[in-house]
Amino acid sequence: MKTERITLLASAEFKAFLMEEARAEDISISELIRRRCEQRQNEDEQLLLALAAELREATAAADRALDAGLASVESARAAIRQSRSRARYSGAAL
């Protein structure tokens, strides 16, 4: 495998983090970065992402349905108030 050099500028804290992570896995910093950048999503991760997307869509649909329901209730309450007001004005009992 032909390799090329890449220079990465980082804070002292990030460098220390990389060093600790590499030390914990007993690999070089370069190998740590290669492994983490080359990781592909496995089947479970792909499924989880798809489920999360479905959950976001379902939550948005539920929010819209609740908003519509609340608007309907407010409309009914306004109609009842208006009807009671007319009844009081005309002297009729409801």
Secondary structure, 3 states (H helix, E strand, C coil): CCCCCCCCCCCHHHHHHHHHHHHHHCCCHHHHHHHHHHCCCCHHHHHHHHHHHHHHHHHHHHHHHHHHHHHHHHHHHHHHHHHHHHHHHHCCCC
